[in-house]
Amino acid sequence: MKITIASGKGGTGKTTLATNLSAYLAMNKKVVLADLDVEEPNSGLFIKGELVLEKACHKMIPQWVSDECVLCGKCEEVCNFNAIVKLSEEILVFPELCHSCYACSELCPTGSLPMMPQKMGALKHVKADNFDFVEGRLDLGEEQAVPLIGQVIDYVDEHFDDDVVKIFDAPPGTSCPVIEASRGSDFVVLVTEPTPFGLNDLKLAVGTMRVLKQKFGVVINRYGIGDASVEHYCEEEKIPLIAKIPNDRNIAELYAKGTLIYPEHAPFKAALDDMITFFGGFK
């Protein structure tokens, strides 16, 4: 089973839930946790283990070769992302805008734009006590997270069988990185908080999941603050409310120490049990 844990906004407790659920499940099942928040990965702060693999990740960028170029402008014409500009005597390529779609390279009549690898980040695989952890980390200055997220997902799918529970810690928000992180998942868990801000961003995330025709449900973190508007919204929209994690200072203290919460906090562990029950024990 593949589960993406996402949120409409940052700071809702998405990583807290992903790391603790993975470690708790791994006591009885094969589990891999992948941190897809490649711009700011932090799941690894809570995972201690042995490094299995660390490798550079690349994206393909066109490189202009002037020898046979006739400056026809076809490359500029077919680029939907304005990554290529034809000047009077040269072709300019802007790597930050390139989406590696290969259109310019494949359609160039003289083959003057071969695709070349350019490092964009790194992938790390760690073997923890009883489960695996995979992290993607984007290089400083890189502006596109989606290609690296895709490579991390592909790595997990290639190296772990279908009998392994795959949990993806997605980036926050509702933009392209979240859409990529939800690609191919069996279910998306939306983590929110019972506040007006939480409800507003939850509605955006719900709208995104419905456009994607993705199965999803909601976990309320910091339950006990704010009001019941999130619960009413889920009831009105017939959205499954999977679990409620109480608002407790002890949880924040454990998080600040970089330790897992469920071994020392019974209500948090009970919320994880609610999730496991909802998913039928992840059979």
GUKEMI-699689 format. One record per residue (C-alpha): residue number from 1; y, z, x; residue in one letter. Coordinates in steps of 0.25 Angstrom, whole numbers. Layout:
N
[rec NUM; [Y; Z; X]; "a"];
...
! end
This chain:
283
[rec 1; [0; 0; 0]; "m"];
[rec 2; [14; -4; 5]; "k"];
[rec 3; [25; 5; 0]; "i"];
[rec 4; [40; 4; 4]; "t"];
[rec 5; [49; 16; 3]; "i"];
[rec 6; [63; 11; 1]; "a"];
[rec 7; [76; 16; -5]; "s"];
[rec 8; [89; 11; -10]; "g"];
[rec 9; [97; 19; 0]; "k"];
[rec 10; [95; 26; 13]; "g"];
[rec 11; [93; 41; 14]; "g"];
[rec 12; [84; 43; 2]; "t"];
[rec 13; [72; 48; 9]; "g"];
[rec 14; [64; 35; 11]; "k"];
[rec 15; [60; 37; 25]; "t"];
[rec 16; [56; 52; 22]; "t"];
[rec 17; [47; 47; 11]; "l"];
[rec 18; [41; 36; 19]; "a"];
[rec 19; [37; 44; 31]; "t"];
[rec 20; [32; 56; 23]; "n"];
[rec 21; [24; 47; 14]; "l"];
[rec 22; [18; 39; 25]; "s"];
[rec 23; [14; 52; 33]; "a"];
[rec 24; [8; 59; 20]; "y"];
[rec 25; [0; 47; 16]; "l"];
[rec 26; [-5; 45; 30]; "a"];
[rec 27; [-13; 58; 29]; "m"];
[rec 28; [-23; 51; 20]; "n"];
[rec 29; [-20; 36; 21]; "k"];
[rec 30; [-16; 25; 31]; "k"];
[rec 31; [-1; 23; 31]; "v"];
[rec 32; [9; 15; 39]; "v"];
[rec 33; [24; 18; 37]; "l"];
[rec 34; [34; 7; 41]; "a"];
[rec 35; [49; 10; 43]; "d"];
[rec 36; [56; -2; 38]; "l"];
[rec 37; [70; 4; 39]; "d"];
[rec 38; [71; -4; 52]; "v"];
[rec 39; [86; -2; 53]; "e"];
[rec 40; [85; 13; 53]; "e"];
[rec 41; [70; 17; 54]; "p"];
[rec 42; [68; 32; 54]; "n"];
[rec 43; [54; 34; 48]; "s"];
[rec 44; [49; 35; 63]; "g"];
[rec 45; [57; 48; 64]; "l"];
[rec 46; [46; 55; 56]; "f"];
[rec 47; [34; 48; 62]; "i"];
[rec 48; [28; 53; 74]; "k"];
[rec 49; [17; 44; 81]; "g"];
[rec 50; [12; 35; 92]; "e"];
[rec 51; [19; 22; 94]; "l"];
[rec 52; [9; 10; 92]; "v"];
[rec 53; [18; -2; 93]; "l"];
[rec 54; [32; -5; 96]; "e"];
[rec 55; [37; -19; 96]; "k"];
[rec 56; [50; -28; 95]; "a"];
[rec 57; [52; -35; 82]; "c"];
[rec 58; [59; -49; 82]; "h"];
[rec 59; [65; -58; 72]; "k"];
[rec 60; [67; -73; 74]; "m"];
[rec 61; [80; -79; 76]; "i"];
[rec 62; [84; -94; 78]; "p"];
[rec 63; [89; -97; 92]; "q"];
[rec 64; [98; -110; 94]; "w"];
[rec 65; [93; -120; 104]; "v"];
[rec 66; [104; -130; 106]; "s"];
[rec 67; [97; -141; 114]; "d"];
[rec 68; [92; -149; 102]; "e"];
[rec 69; [101; -143; 91]; "c"];
[rec 70; [109; -154; 84]; "v"];
[rec 71; [118; -144; 77]; "l"];
[rec 72; [114; -150; 63]; "c"];
[rec 73; [117; -136; 56]; "g"];
[rec 74; [104; -136; 49]; "k"];
[rec 75; [101; -121; 54]; "c"];
[rec 76; [114; -116; 48]; "e"];
[rec 77; [112; -123; 35]; "e"];
[rec 78; [98; -117; 33]; "v"];
[rec 79; [101; -103; 37]; "c"];
[rec 80; [104; -94; 25]; "n"];
[rec 81; [109; -82; 33]; "f"];
[rec 82; [120; -89; 41]; "n"];
[rec 83; [113; -85; 54]; "a"];
[rec 84; [116; -99; 60]; "i"];
[rec 85; [129; -106; 62]; "v"];
[rec 86; [131; -120; 67]; "k"];
[rec 87; [143; -122; 76]; "l"];
[rec 88; [148; -136; 81]; "s"];
[rec 89; [140; -134; 94]; "e"];
[rec 90; [130; -123; 92]; "e"];
[rec 91; [121; -115; 82]; "i"];
[rec 92; [124; -100; 81]; "l"];
[rec 93; [113; -90; 76]; "v"];
[rec 94; [116; -77; 71]; "f"];
[rec 95; [103; -68; 73]; "p"];
[rec 96; [109; -57; 64]; "e"];
[rec 97; [109; -66; 52]; "l"];
[rec 98; [96; -73; 54]; "c"];
[rec 99; [84; -70; 45]; "h"];
[rec 100; [74; -77; 53]; "s"];
[rec 101; [71; -87; 42]; "c"];
[rec 102; [68; -99; 52]; "y"];
[rec 103; [76; -109; 43]; "a"];
[rec 104; [85; -113; 54]; "c"];
[rec 105; [74; -114; 65]; "s"];
[rec 106; [64; -122; 56]; "e"];
[rec 107; [74; -131; 50]; "l"];
[rec 108; [82; -135; 63]; "c"];
[rec 109; [79; -150; 66]; "p"];
[rec 110; [79; -148; 81]; "t"];
[rec 111; [72; -134; 82]; "g"];
[rec 112; [85; -128; 88]; "s"];
[rec 113; [83; -114; 82]; "l"];
[rec 114; [70; -108; 86]; "p"];
[rec 115; [67; -94; 81]; "m"];
[rec 116; [67; -84; 92]; "m"];
[rec 117; [63; -69; 91]; "p"];
[rec 118; [74; -59; 92]; "q"];
[rec 119; [71; -44; 92]; "k"];
[rec 120; [76; -36; 80]; "m"];
[rec 121; [69; -23; 81]; "g"];
[rec 122; [56; -16; 84]; "a"];
[rec 123; [43; -11; 77]; "l"];
[rec 124; [36; 2; 80]; "k"];
[rec 125; [22; 7; 75]; "h"];
[rec 126; [19; 21; 76]; "v"];
[rec 127; [6; 28; 73]; "k"];
[rec 128; [8; 42; 67]; "a"];
[rec 129; [-2; 53; 65]; "d"];
[rec 130; [-8; 46; 53]; "n"];
[rec 131; [0; 34; 50]; "f"];
[rec 132; [7; 22; 56]; "d"];
[rec 133; [22; 20; 56]; "f"];
[rec 134; [29; 7; 59]; "v"];
[rec 135; [44; 6; 61]; "e"];
[rec 136; [54; -6; 62]; "g"];
[rec 137; [67; -4; 70]; "r"];
[rec 138; [78; -14; 70]; "l"];
[rec 139; [86; -16; 83]; "d"];
[rec 140; [101; -12; 83]; "l"];
[rec 141; [110; -23; 78]; "g"];
[rec 142; [99; -30; 70]; "e"];
[rec 143; [104; -33; 56]; "e"];
[rec 144; [91; -38; 49]; "q"];
[rec 145; [80; -28; 46]; "a"];
[rec 146; [71; -36; 37]; "v"];
[rec 147; [64; -44; 48]; "p"];
[rec 148; [60; -31; 55]; "l"];
[rec 149; [56; -25; 42]; "i"];
[rec 150; [47; -37; 39]; "g"];
[rec 151; [41; -36; 53]; "q"];
[rec 152; [38; -21; 51]; "v"];
[rec 153; [31; -24; 37]; "i"];
[rec 154; [23; -35; 43]; "d"];
[rec 155; [18; -26; 55]; "y"];
[rec 156; [14; -15; 45]; "v"];
[rec 157; [6; -26; 36]; "d"];
[rec 158; [0; -32; 48]; "e"];
[rec 159; [-5; -19; 55]; "h"];
[rec 160; [-9; -10; 43]; "f"];
[rec 161; [-20; -14; 33]; "d"];
[rec 162; [-18; -13; 18]; "d"];
[rec 163; [-25; 0; 17]; "d"];
[rec 164; [-13; 7; 24]; "v"];
[rec 165; [-2; 12; 16]; "v"];
[rec 166; [11; 6; 21]; "k"];
[rec 167; [24; 13; 19]; "i"];
[rec 168; [37; 6; 22]; "f"];
[rec 169; [50; 14; 24]; "d"];
[rec 170; [60; 4; 19]; "a"];
[rec 171; [75; 3; 23]; "p"];
[rec 172; [85; 8; 13]; "p"];
[rec 173; [93; 0; 3]; "g"];
[rec 174; [89; -13; -5]; "t"];
[rec 175; [92; -24; 5]; "s"];
[rec 176; [83; -34; 12]; "c"];
[rec 177; [76; -23; 21]; "p"];
[rec 178; [71; -16; 9]; "v"];
[rec 179; [66; -28; 3]; "i"];
[rec 180; [59; -32; 15]; "e"];
[rec 181; [53; -18; 16]; "a"];
[rec 182; [48; -19; 2]; "s"];
[rec 183; [41; -32; 4]; "r"];
[rec 184; [27; -32; 1]; "g"];
[rec 185; [27; -17; -3]; "s"];
[rec 186; [18; -12; -14]; "d"];
[rec 187; [28; -2; -18]; "f"];
[rec 188; [42; 3; -15]; "v"];
[rec 189; [46; 17; -16]; "v"];
[rec 190; [61; 19; -18]; "l"];
[rec 191; [66; 32; -13]; "v"];
[rec 192; [79; 37; -19]; "t"];
[rec 193; [87; 50; -22]; "e"];
[rec 194; [92; 56; -35]; "p"];
[rec 195; [107; 53; -33]; "t"];
[rec 196; [116; 42; -38]; "p"];
[rec 197; [116; 35; -25]; "f"];
[rec 198; [100; 36; -25]; "g"];
[rec 199; [100; 30; -39]; "l"];
[rec 200; [109; 19; -36]; "n"];
[rec 201; [102; 14; -24]; "d"];
[rec 202; [88; 16; -31]; "l"];
[rec 203; [93; 6; -41]; "k"];
[rec 204; [96; -4; -30]; "l"];
[rec 205; [82; -2; -24]; "a"];
[rec 206; [75; -3; -37]; "v"];
[rec 207; [82; -16; -40]; "g"];
[rec 208; [78; -21; -27]; "t"];
[rec 209; [63; -18; -29]; "m"];
[rec 210; [63; -24; -43]; "r"];
[rec 211; [69; -37; -37]; "v"];
[rec 212; [58; -37; -27]; "l"];
[rec 213; [48; -33; -38]; "k"];
[rec 214; [43; -22; -30]; "q"];
[rec 215; [36; -10; -35]; "k"];
[rec 216; [44; 3; -33]; "f"];
[rec 217; [46; 18; -36]; "g"];
[rec 218; [55; 29; -33]; "v"];
[rec 219; [55; 42; -25]; "v"];
[rec 220; [66; 51; -27]; "i"];
[rec 221; [70; 59; -14]; "n"];
[rec 222; [79; 72; -14]; "r"];
[rec 223; [75; 74; -28]; "y"];
[rec 224; [83; 85; -34]; "g"];
[rec 225; [97; 81; -30]; "i"];
[rec 226; [105; 72; -39]; "g"];
[rec 227; [101; 69; -53]; "d"];
[rec 228; [89; 62; -61]; "a"];
[rec 229; [95; 48; -61]; "s"];
[rec 230; [85; 42; -52]; "v"];
[rec 231; [74; 48; -60]; "e"];
[rec 232; [80; 42; -73]; "h"];
[rec 233; [82; 29; -67]; "y"];
[rec 234; [68; 28; -62]; "c"];
[rec 235; [63; 32; -76]; "e"];
[rec 236; [72; 22; -83]; "e"];
[rec 237; [68; 10; -73]; "e"];
[rec 238; [53; 14; -74]; "k"];
[rec 239; [53; 16; -59]; "i"];
[rec 240; [42; 25; -54]; "p"];
[rec 241; [47; 38; -48]; "l"];
[rec 242; [37; 41; -37]; "i"];
[rec 243; [41; 55; -31]; "a"];
[rec 244; [52; 64; -30]; "k"];
[rec 245; [56; 71; -17]; "i"];
[rec 246; [64; 84; -18]; "p"];
[rec 247; [77; 86; -12]; "n"];
[rec 248; [74; 97; -1]; "d"];
[rec 249; [81; 101; 11]; "r"];
[rec 250; [68; 104; 18]; "n"];
[rec 251; [65; 89; 17]; "i"];
[rec 252; [78; 85; 24]; "a"];
[rec 253; [75; 95; 35]; "e"];
[rec 254; [61; 90; 38]; "l"];
[rec 255; [67; 76; 38]; "y"];
[rec 256; [78; 80; 47]; "a"];
[rec 257; [67; 85; 57]; "k"];
[rec 258; [60; 72; 56]; "g"];
[rec 259; [47; 77; 50]; "t"];
[rec 260; [39; 73; 39]; "l"];
[rec 261; [42; 81; 26]; "i"];
[rec 262; [29; 81; 17]; "y"];
[rec 263; [21; 91; 26]; "p"];
[rec 264; [32; 102; 24]; "e"];
[rec 265; [37; 99; 11]; "h"];
[rec 266; [28; 100; -1]; "a"];
[rec 267; [37; 93; -12]; "p"];
[rec 268; [39; 81; -3]; "f"];
[rec 269; [24; 80; -1]; "k"];
[rec 270; [23; 81; -16]; "a"];
[rec 271; [32; 69; -17]; "a"];
[rec 272; [24; 61; -8]; "l"];
[rec 273; [11; 65; -16]; "d"];
[rec 274; [18; 59; -28]; "d"];
[rec 275; [21; 46; -21]; "m"];
[rec 276; [6; 46; -17]; "i"];
[rec 277; [2; 48; -31]; "t"];
[rec 278; [11; 37; -36]; "f"];
[rec 279; [5; 27; -27]; "f"];
[rec 280; [-10; 31; -31]; "g"];
[rec 281; [-12; 38; -17]; "g"];
[rec 282; [-9; 25; -10]; "f"];
[rec 283; [-23; 19; -13]; "k"];
! end
